[in-house]
Amino acid sequence: MSDDAVERHSDDQGPPVPVALPGARGVQVGAGNFQTNIFLARASSAEDVFPLQIGSLPPIAASFQARHGRSPETPQLTNGITVLVGLGGVGKTQLAAAVSHRARRSGETDLIVWVNGTSRDAIIAAYAQTAHDLGVATADAADTAAQRLLTWLANTDRRWLLVIDDLREPGHMNNLWPPLTSSGSTIVTTRRREAALRGSGRHFLEVGVFTPEESDRYLRSQLPPAQLDGAADLADDLGHLPLALAQASAFMLNKGLTCRQYIRRLGDQRRRLSQVLPERGALPDDHSQTLAATWSLTIRDADALDPPGLAKPLIHLIAFLEPNGIPHGLLLTLSVHAGLLAALDRSDAARGPRGEVESDDIRDALYNLQRWSLISMSDGPGGQSLRIHALVQRAVRESLTDDERDSLVATNADALVEIWPEPETDMSVSQVLRANAVALLRHNTPALWRDGPHPLIRRLGRSLGESGSPAQAVAHFTAAYSHATRVLGEEHPEALDIRSELAQWRGATGDYAGCLANLRSLLTGMTAVHGVNHPRTLAVRHSLAGWLGTAGEPTAAVTALTSLASDSSRILGDDHPDTLAIHHSLAGWLGTARRHAAAVTALTSLASDCSRVLGDDHPDTLAVHHSLARWRGASGDAGGAAKAFGLLHERRSRLLGRDHPETLLTFGNMAYWRGVAGDAAGAEQAFRRLHADRSRLLGSEHPDSLTTLGNVGHWLGVGGDPDGAARTFQALDAQRSRVLGDDHPHTLNGRAHLAYWLGERGAPQRALVVLSELLAHRRRVLGEEHPDTFATHQQIAYWRIRNGEQSEARADLAALLIRLGGPSSDKDQSTLDRRLRHWPAGEQIPAYLLRRMRAEYLRVLGADHPTSVSSRRNLARWRG
C-alpha cells in the first residue's frame, strides 16, 4: 500500500497504486509514482571541483610505444574529435590512456572523463555521473543529466578531455557526440569503420600492429639481452600484435626463456590446441590462434604459482564479464568463493575436496594474473577495477566446454546479484554493475533459465528503469519475455512475472495503452495458470484497475476495485494486507471520480481497521490517514484537511525524518489545503520551501521538484499575481519539455495552466495559441474522444469568447457537440444548425447549448467523471 496523493493541483492525475505479485520476488506490476534513485547534489559549484577526473584511466604499459607513422610520434592533446580505429589488441586504448595520463600530469586540462563505450547506457551513465560531480545537473534522469553535461562542455572555458574507449556501435553516440570547442578534446577508440564515425570536425587515424622496428624496440625494452635470441622471428610469429607480444614478454621474463625457446613452446602449444579444440573460425581481428596459444601457455604457469590452481578458474570467470571494468569486490563474493572451491574440487578430485578458498588467496591469484600480463588492475567506481582484453576473453571462452560455460555464467550471475545494492544510491557503481550484467547476459546460456529467469534478469531491468531510463527497461523486458516464452512457454508462471514487469515499465513511460493491453493479457494468463481465486491473479486485477484510473478512467477503476475488494475479502479475509490495500485503492479512485463523501466514509473505516490490524504508526496506517485528509479537504473541509496534514507531518517527521519523501509529500498537501482554506500567500511560501528542499535532495529537474514548482505558480496566480504565475509556468514548461518530453501528461497539463494564466493576465490571444498547440498534441497522443481533449476544446471556446471571437467559439462548440454524440435526429440537427446561425455575435453561449453539452458529457463520460463535473462549473461560470 502506498500514498495515493500528491500535492493537489491540476497536475495530479489520481492515485495509482503499486501492487506486488505474491511469491514473485517482489515484482512490481501496478501503476504508481515510481521512486527512482536519489543522487544528492554537490554542495559546491562546478568551479570548486577542478582539476577533476571521472572514470578509471587504464595503467600505461611499462614499455609504451609512441607509434611512429600512423599516429603522432608523441600523442598530443588536440582540439576536436580524434577517432582511433584499428583491430583488437593493437594498442588503441594505450594511446588514448597515454594522452590522458600526460594531460593529467602536465596540467594541460582541468577535466578528464574516461568513458566505457561498450553500450549506450554506459556512455549516458558516465556523462550523467560527470554532470553530477560537476554540480551542473542533479536530476536523477540519466538522459537529462547527460544532455546537461554536453551543454556545459559547449559553453565552458575550462579545458576538458573526453575519452570514449571501445565504442562498439556508432549508433550509441546519436545525440551524444561532444561539442567542437576551442577548449575541449575528444578521443574515441573503436574497431568500427562506418561512415557515421567520419563526421565533420573528426580526425580519423588508423592504428595497426607494430612495425618490425617497433616490435624489436618493445622486446628490447622488456627483456635482458641474453633473452633476445630469435626476437625478430618471435615478432613475425606473433604477427607483431602488441597484445600477444606483451603476454609473451611477461612469460619469458618470468620463466627466464629466450625468444627462440618461447617459439618452440608456442609451437608445441599450438599443436596441442589443434588436437584438443574443434576447428573454429577466426576471431573478429584474425588473431585467434595466436592469442589462444599465448594465453593458454601463460595461464598454465600462472596457475602453478601460490596459491596453486586459482588463476585459471579466475580468468575463466572474468572471461564472461565486461572487459573494461570488472568490480574487484565481485570476485570476493560468497558466490565466487563457492564456484572457485567447486572448480578446485573438480581439478583435484583424486586428492579429495579442499577446505576453503580465502579472500587473500583470490587477491594473490589476481596479482599473479596481472604479473603475467593477462589482466590489469586500477582504481574504479566503488574500489579496485579489473581490465582484460576482449580478445583474451574470447580465446579463454573458446577453450571451455558447454557445461563449464553454464557453470561460470551462473556463478557470475549469482555474484552480481549478491553485490548489487538495493536501493541504488551511487550512479557510477550502478552503471558498472549494469555493464557487467549486460556483458554476461549476452551469452544467454541455459544456466540463466534453468529454474526460470535468473534474478539478475529482473535486477538489471529494474536498475535501467529506476536510473531514469524506463524505455530501456521496456526494451530489456521485451527481450526477456520473448526468450521466456521460447524457453518456458507463454503460460509458465515465471514468463507471466516478466510480462508483469514489462507492463509496469510501459506504464512508467506513459504508454498507458500498451500497459493496459499487457495487463489484460497477463490477467488471462494468470487466470489460466493459477485460477481466478489465486492471490497472484487478484494482484494483477488490482494493478489493472490502478492503471485504468491512471489512464483517465476513474469510474472504471472504481467498478473493478469494488468487485475485487469483495472477492479478496472472501478469499483472503477482511484483515489481509492485500484486502486492506485494495480498499485503500478503491477509496482513492472514489475520490478521484468526485465521490468525495464516499471516499471519506470508506477511509474513516479503513483507518480504524489498519490501526487495529497493523498499528497506529505502521506506514500503511499513516498512508490511509494521508488519503483521508486529502479527501476530507476535497469534500469541502479545507481547514480540517490542512490541520490533519499538519498533524500527520509531525508524526512522519518523527518516524521517518524531515527529508523523507513521504514527509515532504505530507508537507506539500498541508500547504495546498492551507491555500484552499484561504491563505494563498502562506501556500505559496510553503511550496517555495518545499521546492528548495526537493531541489536540494532530488535535483531541480526531478519530476517531484517540477510538480512543486507548478504549485508555486498556481498559488502565485490565486494570490493575485497572474503575471508571476504565467512566468512560472513558462519556465516549468521548458523544463518539463526537456526532462519529460513534449507528450508527457504532466507537460500537457502544465500547458493548460500556462494558457489559463496567460489569459488571466490579459493576453487571451497568447492563451489561444498555447491551447491550439495543446489540442494538436492531445489529439495525437490521447485521441479525439479522450476527456482531456474535450476539456481543451472547452478552454479554447472560453478564451475565444473572452477575446471577442464569439462566432469562432460557436463553431468550436457545435463541432464538439457533434463529436460528443450529436443531435439525436435530423430534426434536432436542423434545429441546432438554425439556432447556431442565429446566435448573435455579441451574445454569450446560449444556455440551451451549454445544457446540451453537459447532457452529452453525462451520457458519454458519466456523472462522476471530472470533465462532467467541470462542465457543470463551466455552465454556471459562462452563464455569468
N, C-alpha and C positions, 0 to 999 in steps of 0.2 A: 504494500500500500504506500502511496506517496502523496505529497501535497497536490491538490488539484487546482491550485490558484497561482496566478502570478499577479503582479500589481495591476489593479483593474484600470486599464484604459482601453482604448479601442483596438489595440494590438492583440488583446487577449482572445484566443480562439477556443477556449474551453478546457476541460480537464482530461487530457489524455493520460492514461494510466498504464505504466509498465507492468507486465504480468510474466511471471516465471513459470516455465513448464515444470511441473513436479518431476523430480528424478532426472532432469535433463542437464545436469551440471550447471545449474543456474542460468540456463539460456533465457535471454530476454526476448519475448515475442510481441510485446504490446507496444502501443503508441506511447509516447512520453516525451518529456523535456529532457533529452539525453544529456547527462552530465559528462562533459569532455574534460580532458586533463587541464589542470590549473598550473600554469607556469608563472611564478611570481616575477614581477618586473624588477629590473635592477634599480636600485635607489639612485645610482649615478647617471649622468648623461653620457652620451656617446663620447664626448670629448675627454672623459675621465678614464677611459679604459685602455688607451694606446700606450705602447705597442701591444698588439693582440694577435694571438694565433688561435685559430679554430681548427680542430681536427688534428690527427696524429700524422706527423711527417715521417715517411719511411726513412730508416737509417741509411746513410751513404755507405756503399761497399768500400772496403779498405783500400782497394786499388781502382777507384773510379776512373773510367776512360772518358776524356772530354769529347771524343769522336770527331776526328778531322773530316772535313769534306762535306758530309751530308747534313750536318748541323753545326752550329757555331763551335769553334775550337774550344772556347771557354764560354759556357752558357751565360747569356746576358738577359737581364730583365728589360724587356722592350714593351712599349705601349701596344695595345691592340690584342688580338687573339691569335695565338700560335697553336696549331694543331700538329702534334707529333704522331705520325702514323707509321705502323710497321708490324711485323709478325710478332707473336708472343715470344718473350724471352730475349728480345734484342736490346732491352735496356731503356725503354721509353720512360718508365716510371723513375728510374735512376736519374735520367737527365732532368726531369721535372723537379725531383727532390733536390738535386744539386743547386738548381736555380733558387729554390725556396730556402734552403739552408744558408746559402751565401747571402741572400737578401736579408735574412733574419740577423745573421752575424754582423753585417755591414751597416745595418740600419737604413737600407735603401727603401724600405717600405714600412708603413705603420700597421698594416693589417695583412695577414696571410691566412687564407682559408683553403684547407685541403679537403676535397670533396670526393667521396666514393661514387663513381659514375655508373655503377653496375645496374641501377634501376632509377626510374623517375622518382619514386618515393624516397630513395636515398639522397638524391640531389635536392629535392624540396626540403627534406628534413634538415640537411646541412645548411641550406640557406636560412631556414627558419631559426635554427639554433644561433646562427651568426647574427641575425636581426635581433634576437632576444638578448644576446650577450652585449650587443652594441647599445641596447636600450632604445632602438628606433621602432620596435614593434613588440608588443606584449600580448597580443591576441593569441589564443591557443589554436586558431585555424592555421595549419601549416602553409597552405596555399597563399593565404593572405600575408603572412609574415614573410614568405619568400618574395612576394612582389614588393613589399616594403623595403626589403634589402636592395633589390635591383634599383628602386627609386633612389635610395640613399647613395648607392655606388655611382649613379649617374650625376649626382649633384654635389658630392663631397669633394673637398680639396685634399683630403687625406690620400696618401699613396697606398694602393692596395694591390695584392696579388691573389688571384683565384685560380686554383688548380683543380681540374676535373679529371680524375685519374680513372682509366679503364672504362671509357664510355662505350657501352655495349650497343646501344641503338641511337642513331642520330635523332629519331623522333622524341627521345626522352628529353631533349633540350628545347622542344617547342615552347615558346614564350618564356624561356629561362636563360637565354643567352645573355651574358653580362654586357653592359653597355660599352661602347667605344668611347673612352675619355682620355684626356691627356694625363690623368693621374693614375689610371688603372691598367693592369696587365692580366691576361688570362692565358693559361696553358691547358690544353686538352690532350690527353693521351688516348689513343684508340687503335684498334685493328681494322676499323671500318674505313672505306674509301669512297663512300657515296658523295654525290654532288652536293647533298644537303649540308655537308660539312665545309664546303668551299664558298661560303658566303662572302659578301663584301667586307673588306677590312680584316680578313683572316689569312694568316700566313700558313701555308701547308708544307710541312717538312717531312720527308721520308727518313725513317731511321732503319737501317739494315743491320745485318750481322757485322761482327768485327771484320775489318780488313786484315790480311795476314800480318801487317805491321802492328796493328792494334792487338791482335791475339798474342803475338810474340811479346809485346811490351807488357801485356797483362800477366802472362805466365811468369815473366822475369820478375815482376813486382811481387808475385805471390810465393815463388819457390826459390830456394837457395840454388846457386849454380850447379851443385852436384846432382840435383834432381832434374835438370833441364834437358838431359839427353833425350832426343826424339820430340822436342817441343813442337817443331813445325809439323811433324807427322800427326801429333795428337790434335793440334788445332784443325788440320784438314779432316781428321777422322770425326771430330765433333762438329764439323760444318761451321766452325768459327762462331758458334752460338754462345753468347755471353753467359746465359744461364747454365748451360752444360759445362762450360769452362770453369765457372765458379764452383760447381759441385765437384768436378774432377780435381781442382786445385786443393780444395779442403780435404778430400780423401787422400791425395798424395802427401800432403803436408802432415796429416795425422799418422799416416802409415809409413812414412819415410821412403816412398816409392819414386823411381824416376818416371818420366813421361813414357818411356818405352815400356817399362814394366806395367804401367797402368794400361797401355794399349793392349797388351796381352791379356790382362784380366778382363778388360772390357770386351774383348773378342770372345773369351770364354763365357762371359755372362750373356752376351747376345745369343750364342748358340744354345745355352740353357733355356733362355726365354723363348726362343723359336720352337723348342720342343715342348715346353710347358703350356705356353699360351696359344690359344687358337689364332688363326690368321685374322688380323683386324685391319681396317682401313687406317690411313694416316690421320694423325691429329690435325686440327684446322691449320696449324702452322707447319706441317710437314716435318716435324721433329720427333715423332712418336718413338721410333726405335732408339734414337739417341738418348732421349730422356728416360725411357723405360729402363735402358741399360745403366745409365749413370746413377739414377736414384736407387735402383734395386741393389746395385753394387755398394752404394754408400750406406743404405739403411741396414744392410747385413752387419756391417762393422759397428755402426752407431748403436744397434740393438744389443751388441755384446758388451757395451760399456755399463758401468754401475749406475743405476740399478739394471741388471740384465733383463732383457725381454720386454721392456716397456716402450722403447722408442718406436718400434714397428707398429704395435696396436694403436699408439697415439697418433701417428701420422695417418693411419687408416681412418681414424675418426675425423681428423682435420680435413681429410680429402673431400668431405661432403659439405663443408661449411663455406661461408663467404671468404674468398681468398684475401680480400683487402682489409680484414679486420675481424678476428675471432676473439671474443672476450676470454681473457685468461681464466676468469672465475668459472666459466662453463666447464673447463677441463678439471676443475676441482670439486665438482658436484658429486653427491652420493651416487647419481645415475652413472657417471663416468667411472667412479671407483668400482662399482659393481660390474660394469661392462669390461673394464680392464682386467679385473680379477677373473672373470669368466674366460677371457681370451688367454690369460696366463695358464689357467687350469687346462684349457684345451691343448695348449702347446706343450705343457709339462704333464700330460696325462699319465705317462709311465711312472713319474715320480710322485704322483698324488697331488691333491689340491694345495694351493698356497694358503697362507693365513689371511693377510690383509694387504691392501695397497694403500700406502700412506701418501698424504698430500706432498710431503717433501720428496718422495720417490717420483711423483709426477713432475714436480718442478725440476728435479735433476734430469729427468728424461727429456724434458723440453729444452733444457740447456744443451744436452747432447745433440738434439736435432739442429739447434742454432749453430753449434760448433761445427757441424758437418755441412752447413750452408743449405739445409733443407727448409728451414723456416727462419724468420727474423722476428724479434720482439721489440716493442716500443710502447710508450705511454699512449693510452687511448681513453675514450669516454668511460668513466667508472673504474679505471685501473689499467693494468697492462693489456696490450692487444697483440695478437699474433698475426703474421702475414705469411702466406705461402703462395708460390706462383701457381696460376690456374693450370698451366701445362703439367706441372709436377702432380697436382691433384688428379688430373686426367690420367696420367701414367699410373698413379697409385690405384685408382679405381679400376683401371684395365686389368690389374693383376688379381682382382678379387673374384670369388665365386658369388653366385646369386644369393646363397644363404648368408655369406659374410656381409654382403651389401645390406641385406634386410636387417641383420642384427646391428650393424653400425648406424644405419639410419634411425632405427628405433631408439638406440642409446642416445644419439644426439637430440632427437625429439624430446625424450624424457628430460634430458639435461636442460634444454631451453625452457621448457615449462617450469622446471624446478627453480631457475634463477629469474624468471620473468616477474617483475614486481606488479602487484595489484593493490591499490591503484598505481598507475604510472605517473611519476612526478618529475622525471628527467627526460626531456625530449631527446637528447643525444644518445642516452643509453637505450631508449626505446627504439630509436632508428637502427642502432647496431643489432639489436635482437631481431627486429623485423628483417633486416638484410640477411642475417644468418638463417632465419626461418624460410625466407623465400628461396635461398640457395638450396636448403635441404629439401624443401617440398618439390623442387624441380625434378628430383629423382623419383618421386611418387611411387615408391616401391610398395609391394603388398604389406610390408610391415606397418605402414601408416593407416591401413584399412582392415587389418586382420580381425580386430574386435570392434569394428565400427571406426569412424574417423578418429584419429588421434587427437587428444585435447589441444595440441599445437595448432591444428587447423582452425579451430574456433578462436584460440587466443590471438593468432595473427589477424584474423578478420576483425575482431573487436578492436584491436590496437589500431588498425587502419582507420576505422570509423571514429574511435574516440580521440584520435590525434587531429581530427578536423577534416578527414577525407572519407565521408560516408559513401561517395561514389566509388572509391577504390574498394571499400568493404563490400559493396554490392557486386562488383566485378569478381572479387575473391570468392564470395559465397555462391555466386552463379556458377563458377567453375567447379567449386567443391560439390555443389548439388548435382551437377552433371556427372561428375565422377562417382558420386554416391549411388546414383540411380543405376549406373553401369555395373558397379561392384556389388551393391547391396540390394538393389531393386527399389522401385518407387515407393513401396509401402513399408519398407523397413523403418522401424522407429527412429534410427539414427539419421536416415535420409530425411524423415519428416522434421527432425530437430534442425537440420541445416536449412531446410526450407523456411522454418520459423525465423532463423537468423536473417535470411535473405529478405523476408517480409519486413522485419524491423528496420533494416538499414535502407530499404527502399522508401519507407515512410520517413526516415530521417532526412532523406534527400529532398523531400517534398513531393515524391511520386506517390500520391495517395491512391490513385487508381491502380497502379502496379502493386502497391502494398495490399490493398483490399482483395485484388484478384488472387494474390499469393495466399492470403489468409483463408479465403473461401475454399481454394483448392486444398490447402492444408487441413481445413476442418473436415472435408470429405475424406481425406486420407486418414486422419486421426480416428474418425468415427469407424471407418472400415477396419482399422487395425485394433483399436482399443475398445470400441463401443461407445455409445452415446453417454454413458454414465461415468466414464473414466475421468479422473482429475485432469489428465493432460488434454482431453477433449474439452472439458469445461474451461481450462485455461485459454485455449485457442478461441473459444466463443467470447471470453472476456476481452481478449486482445482485439478481436474483430469489432466488437461493439465500441471499444475506445477509438479505434481508427475511423469507424463510421462517423462518430461525433467530430473528430478532428477534421475530417474531410468535408464538414459542413452539414451533417445530418444528425443534429442532436435528438430529434424526436425518434429517429430510427434507433439511436443508441439507447434511449430510454426503454423503448419496446423490447429490444434484445436483452438488456440487462434485467428488466423486470422478470422475464421468463427465466433467465439464467439464475437470478437470486433464488427463485422458488426451487429450481432443480438442485442448486447447490445446498440449500437447507435440507432438502430431502435426502440427498446422497451423502453429504459430508457432515451435516449438522449445523445448527444455528450459530454455534460459537466457534466454528472452524475459522482459522485466519483467512482462508480463501473466500469463505462466505462473507466475512466482515469486509474484506477488500471489495467484493462485488457490490455490496450495499453502499460502500463509500463512493464507488464509481457511479452507481445509479443516482445517488443524491446529487453528485456533481453535474451530471448531464440533465437532471431535472432542473437544476438552477440555470444551466446554460440555455435550456429550452424555455426560460422565463417562467417556470413554475416555482417561483421563489418560496412561497409558503410551504409547498410540498417538500422542497429541499430542506428547509429549516426543521420541519417536523421529523423528517427521516434522520437528519444528522443529530438532532437532540437525542433521539432514541439510540442511535448508533454510538454516540459519545458515552452514554451510560453503559452500554454493552462492552465497549472497549475498555473502559475503566475497570469494570468487573472482571473481564477475562484477562486483560493484558497489564493493567496497572495504570495509574494516573500519568506517570512520566514516560510511558512507552512511546517510541516515535510514532507508531500508528495512531495512538490515542491523541497525541498532540496534532497530528495531521488532520484528524477528524474535527478537532476544535478549530483548527485553521479554516477549514471549509465552512464550518458552522458560522464563524464570524463573518466570512465573506458573504454568504447568502442571507445572513441577518441584515447586513447592510443593503444588499440588493432588494430586499423586501421592503425597505423604507426606513430602517433604523440605522442611519449612518453614524450617529453619535455613539450608539451602542456597539456598532461594529468597530469603530476606532478604539473605544475603551477595551473591547475584548482582544483586539490585536495588540494593544499596548501590554496587557497582562501576559499574553502568550509570548510576546517579545522578551519580557523579563524572564520567563521560565526557560525559553530556549537559549538566552544569553547565559543563564546559569548552567544549564545542562550541556550545551554544545559549544559555547564561546561566542563572542560578539561578531567574529568574522565568518562563522559557519554559513554556508549558502542558505540553509533554512531559516537561520536567524535574520539574515539580510532580507529574505523573502517576506518574512513577517513584518519587518520594519517598513518595507515598501507598501504593504497592504494597509498598515496603520496610517501611513502618510496619505494614501489615496482616500481612505474614508474620512480622514480629517478634512480633506479638501471638499468632499461631497457634503460634509456637515456644515460647510460654510467658510472654512478657513483656507481659502485658496493660497494665500501668501505662505501660510505655515506648511501647506502641502508642497509648494514649490521648493522652499528651503530644505525640507526633509529629503526630497528627491535629489536635490543638488548634493547633499551629504552622502546619500546612498550611491549616487553616480561616482563620487570621488572614491568611496570605499571599493566599489566594484571595479573601477578602473585600476586601482592600486592592486587588487587581488587577482583580477582576471584579465586585465588589459582593456584599454578604452574601446576596442572594437569587438569585444566578446558580445554575443547576442544579448546576454543579460544587461550588459552595460548600455547597449544601444536601446533596449526597451526602457531602461531607466531614463535615458536622455529624452525619449518620447514623452515620458511623464512630466519631465521638467517643462517641455514645450507646451503640453496640454494645460498645465496649471498656470503657466505664464499667460496664456490666452484667456482662460477662465477668470484670472485675476485682473483682467482689463488691459493686457498688453498683447493684442493680436499681432502687432508687428514683430515683437520678440518671439512669439510662438511660431510665426511663419519662418523667421530666420533659423530658429532651432530645427524645424522640420526640414528645411532646405539642407542644412548641414547633415542631418540624420539620413536624408535620402541619398546623399553622395556616399556616406559611409556604408549604408546597407547595400547599395548597388555594388560596391566594391567587395564587401565581405560576404554577403548572402546571395548576390545576383539579382538581376532586374525582375526575375519572375518569382522570387520567394514571396510567400504570403505576407510576411512582415514588411517587406519592401513595398508591396502593393497597398497594404492597409495604411502604411505611413504616408503614401502619396495622397490618399483620400483626405487625411488630416491636413497635409500641406495645402491642398486645394481649398479646404474649408477656411483655414486661417488667412490664406491669401485673399479670399473673398471678404472675410470679416474686416480685414484691414483696408478695404476699399479698392481691391483690384479683382473684381469678378471676371474680367476678361482673361486675366492670367490664370484664375482658378479654372476657367473653362478649358484653357489649353492643357493644363495638367490633367484634368478629368478626361479629356478626349484621348490623350495618350494612355491613361489608365484603362479606359474602356477597351482600347485595342489590345492591351496586354491581357486583360481579364477574359476577353472573348477567346483569345488564342490559348491561354493557359487553362481556363476554367470552363469555357463553353458558354453558349448563349443562354442556357437555362439555369446557370448557377445563380444562387441568390445574390452573391456579391456583384455579379454582372447586372442584375436587376437594380440593385441599390445604386450602382454607378449611373445608370440611366436616370434614375430619380434625381440624383445630385446634379447632373447636367441640366435637367429641366429646371430645377430650383434656381441655379445660378444664372440660367438664361433669363428667367423672369426677373431676377434681381438686376440683370444687365439690360433690361428693356427689350428682350428678344422673345416676346410672347408667341409670335407665330411659329418660331423655331421650336419653342418649348411644347407648343400644341402638337406639332408633328411628331416630336420625340415621344410624347406620352401616348399618342394614338398608336404609334408603331410598337411601343412597349406593351400596350394593352392587347394588341393583336398577338404578340409573341406569348403573352401570358395565357392565351386561350381564345381571345377574340370574341366578337358578338355571337350569341347562341343561335342566331338565324339571319337570313338575308334581310328581313325586315329590321332587325336590330342593327345590322351593319349599315343600312341606308340611313337609319335614324341617327346613328353615331356620326356618319360622314356629314349629314346635314347640319347637325349641331356644331361639329367642329368647324365647318365652313363659316358658320355664322357667329363664331366666337370672336367678339370684338378684340382688336389688337391691344387695347389698354386694359382689358379685364384680367383679373387673376384666374387661376384654373377653376373651371366650374365645379361646384361641389359634387354634382352627379358623376363627373368623370373621376374625381378622387374616390368617391364611394365605389364606383365600378372597379377601379384599380384595386382597392382594398379587398373587394369581394373575390377578385381573381387571385390575389395573393393568398387569401384564406383557402381557396379551393386548391391551388397548386401546392402551397407550402404548408398549410395547416395553421391553426390559430396561434400556436405557441412558438412558431418559428420567429427568430429575431427580426427578419425582414417584414413579416406581417405586423409585428408589434411596432416596428419603426414606421410602417405605413400609416398606422393609426395616429402616431405622433405627428407625422407629416401632414395628415388630413387636418388636424387641429391647427398646426402652425400655418399651413398655406391658406386656410380659410381666413386667418387673421391678416 
